[in-house]
């Protein structure tokens, strides 16, 4: 994997893997370049070369979507990072942690609210409600009710006021 590389090359390749892994989102070449150069982690030419090599080694994967190419860390890349992460100095690991936290804080929050119901039998309906942020389920509820009217009302209220209800439910559940 890193057989004929100098210590600097290995450290910088691992730095790229750690950066891409810690941000937990596919990144474009432009995003990686901006982050790496702003932080002074790796020079531009070396970084481009390392991205190509890491893809050839199947540690990174390129995926295209809507005229953009994104880089993702692969399972092979994660395993290599886990095994060799001690070769990245702590000050660089700390810098990457700060960079990834700052990057994530700048991402827009994508909230998705879902509600629907199904008829189970003549006298029973199951209502499914959920709220997600950035594709992570924050809350999911399944409620059984006795009428179509109740199911519709619950779905309508959830769709209109999910964030308020989510806060209320969380507050009730976390009270001592």
C-alpha positions as CSV (number, residue, x, y, z in Angstrom):
1,X,0.0,0.0,0.0
2,X,2.5,2.6,1.1
3,X,5.6,0.4,0.3
4,X,7.8,2.7,-1.7
5,X,6.7,6.0,-0.2
6,X,8.7,8.4,1.9
7,X,7.5,9.1,5.5
8,X,6.2,12.5,4.2
9,X,4.2,10.9,1.4
10,X,2.7,8.4,3.7
11,X,1.8,11.0,6.3
12,X,0.2,13.3,3.6
13,X,-1.8,10.5,2.0
14,X,-3.1,9.5,5.4
15,X,-3.9,13.1,6.1
16,X,-6.0,13.2,3.0
17,X,-7.8,10.0,4.0
18,X,-8.4,11.3,7.5
19,X,-9.7,14.6,6.2
20,X,-12.2,13.0,3.8
21,X,-13.2,10.5,6.4
22,X,-13.8,13.0,9.1
23,X,-16.0,15.3,7.1
24,X,-18.4,12.3,6.5
25,X,-19.6,13.7,3.2
26,X,-18.5,13.3,-0.4
27,X,-16.2,16.2,-1.4
28,X,-15.3,17.6,-4.7
29,X,-11.7,18.2,-5.8
30,X,-12.3,22.0,-5.4
31,X,-13.5,21.5,-1.8
32,X,-10.6,19.3,-0.9
33,X,-8.2,21.7,-2.5
34,X,-9.6,24.7,-0.7
35,X,-9.5,23.0,2.7
36,X,-6.0,21.5,2.3
37,X,-4.5,24.7,0.9
38,X,-6.2,27.0,3.5
39,X,-4.9,24.8,6.3
40,X,-1.5,24.4,4.8
41,X,-1.6,20.7,5.0
42,X,-0.2,19.7,1.6
43,X,1.0,21.5,-1.5
44,X,-1.3,21.6,-4.5
45,X,0.7,19.4,-6.9
46,X,1.4,16.7,-4.3
47,X,-2.3,16.7,-3.2
48,X,-3.5,16.1,-6.7
49,X,-1.0,13.3,-7.2
50,X,-2.0,11.7,-3.9
51,X,-5.7,11.8,-4.8
52,X,-5.0,10.0,-8.0
53,X,-2.8,7.4,-6.3
54,X,-5.4,6.8,-3.5
55,X,-8.0,6.2,-6.1
56,X,-5.7,3.8,-8.0
57,X,-5.1,2.0,-4.6
58,X,-8.9,1.8,-4.1
59,X,-8.6,3.8,-0.8
60,X,-10.7,6.6,-2.4
61,X,-13.5,6.3,-4.8
62,X,-14.7,8.9,-7.3
63,X,-18.3,9.2,-8.1
64,X,-19.9,11.6,-10.6
65,X,-23.2,13.3,-9.9
66,X,-24.7,16.3,-11.8
67,X,-21.5,17.3,-13.6
68,X,-19.4,17.1,-10.5
69,X,-17.0,14.4,-9.3
70,X,-16.9,13.6,-5.6
71,X,-14.3,11.7,-3.6
72,X,-15.4,9.2,-0.9
73,X,-13.2,7.0,1.3
74,X,-13.6,3.3,0.7
75,X,-13.6,0.5,3.2
76,X,-10.0,-0.2,2.2
77,X,-9.1,3.4,2.9
78,X,-10.8,3.3,6.3
79,X,-8.9,0.2,7.3
80,X,-5.6,1.7,6.2
81,X,-6.4,4.8,8.1
82,X,-7.3,2.9,11.2
83,X,-4.1,0.8,10.9
84,X,-1.7,3.7,10.1
85,X,-3.3,6.7,11.8
86,X,-0.6,6.8,14.4
87,X,1.8,8.0,11.7
88,X,-0.2,11.3,11.5
89,X,1.2,13.7,14.1
90,X,-1.3,14.8,16.8
91,X,-1.2,18.5,15.8
92,X,-2.3,17.5,12.3
93,X,-5.0,15.2,13.7
94,X,-6.3,18.1,15.9
95,X,-6.2,20.5,12.9
96,X,-8.2,18.0,10.8
97,X,-10.7,17.6,13.7
98,X,-11.2,21.4,13.9
99,X,-11.4,21.7,10.1
100,X,-14.1,19.0,9.8
101,X,-16.2,20.5,12.7
102,X,-16.0,24.0,11.0
103,X,-16.9,22.5,7.6
104,X,-19.9,20.6,9.0
105,X,-21.1,23.7,10.9
106,X,-21.3,25.6,7.6
107,X,-23.4,22.9,5.8
108,X,-27.0,23.8,5.4
109,X,-29.3,21.7,7.6
110,X,-31.7,19.7,5.4
111,X,-34.8,18.8,7.3
112,X,-37.2,16.2,6.0
113,X,-40.6,15.6,7.6
114,X,-42.6,12.5,6.7
115,X,-46.1,11.4,7.7
116,X,-48.4,8.8,6.3
117,X,-50.9,6.2,7.4
118,X,-52.1,2.8,6.4
119,X,-55.3,1.0,7.2
120,X,-54.6,-2.2,9.2
121,X,-58.1,-3.5,9.5
122,X,-61.7,-2.2,9.7
123,X,-61.1,-0.4,13.0
124,X,-57.4,0.4,13.0
125,X,-54.9,2.6,11.2
126,X,-51.2,2.9,11.7
127,X,-49.7,6.4,11.5
128,X,-45.9,6.7,10.7
129,X,-44.2,10.0,11.5
130,X,-40.6,10.9,11.2
131,X,-38.3,13.9,11.2
132,X,-34.7,13.7,9.8
133,X,-31.9,16.2,9.5
134,X,-29.2,15.7,7.0
135,X,-30.4,12.2,6.3
136,X,-30.2,11.1,9.9
137,X,-33.5,10.2,11.6
138,X,-34.0,12.4,14.6
139,X,-37.3,10.9,15.6
140,X,-39.6,8.2,14.3
141,X,-43.1,7.4,15.8
142,X,-45.6,4.7,15.0
143,X,-49.1,5.3,16.4
144,X,-52.2,3.2,16.1
145,X,-55.5,5.0,15.9
146,X,-59.1,3.9,15.5
147,X,-60.3,6.2,12.7
148,X,-59.3,7.5,9.3
149,X,-60.1,11.0,10.6
150,X,-57.6,10.8,13.5
151,X,-54.9,9.4,11.2
152,X,-55.4,12.3,8.7
153,X,-55.4,14.9,11.5
154,X,-52.2,13.5,13.1
155,X,-50.5,13.5,9.6
156,X,-51.6,17.0,8.9
157,X,-50.5,18.3,12.3
158,X,-47.1,16.6,12.1
159,X,-46.5,17.9,8.6
160,X,-47.3,21.5,9.7
161,X,-45.7,21.5,13.1
162,X,-43.1,18.7,13.3
163,X,-40.2,20.7,14.5
164,X,-42.4,22.2,17.4
165,X,-43.8,18.7,18.3
166,X,-40.3,17.2,18.1
167,X,-39.1,19.7,20.6
168,X,-42.1,19.2,22.9
169,X,-41.7,15.4,22.8
170,X,-38.0,15.6,23.4
171,X,-38.5,18.0,26.3
172,X,-41.1,15.7,28.0
173,X,-38.9,12.6,27.5
174,X,-35.8,14.3,29.0
175,X,-37.4,15.7,32.1
176,X,-36.4,14.2,35.5
